[in-house]
Amino acid sequence: MRSSLWTVLALAGCQPNTGRPVFSPLPESAGTEIRLSPREATRQLAEALRAESVPVQKVLLRDAYLETGWFDVKTGHRRSTPMGPNIVQVRAWADPARPGSALLSVETTYRPLADPSLPERELDRQVPVKHPVAVKVDSVLQRMVRRFGGPPPPAPTQTPSPSPAPETPDDQ
């Protein structure tokens, strides 16, 4: 009986502290810095995506993460079998950047094939830039930057002032 209690307590202690997936966004994911906290950036992004008919299902403000299920690009309806570029999933991470800013990374993925011998994540591919959902995501990110502000402009580089040419004997 005591060992059962310890087993239950040990398993309860193994609960993750985050609802984010264990993997990072794909390198080709859309992204930008925005002048909002990660939590607020997540909330605003979820609202903006829903306004564009992207069916956001999970929003974890504490974890600064959101995702859709797999959905049909044309109908917006959920699909249980993700295969082909017309069935996509959107995931977004908001990570701290500068004080008061978040770095948004938004991936729009599809699975070109089913292969039970591979982990599911290895089948995910970023959709092309011209894909209808990728265009929506990019448009949402651009509007958010215009509304809330983006990264600060790069610091001006100072070019050394030209030094006067040395005098030559002909100048005298």
Buried (B, 14 or more C-beta within 10 A) or exposed (E): EEEEEEEEEEEEEEEEEEEBEEEEBBEBBBBBBBBBBBBBBBBBBBEBBEEBEBBBEEBBBEBBBBBBBBBBBEEEEEBEEBBBBBBBBBBBBBBEBEEEBBBBBBBBBBBEEEEEEEEEEEBBBBBEEEBBBBBBBBEBBEEBBEEBBBBEEEEEEEEEEEEEEEEEEEEE
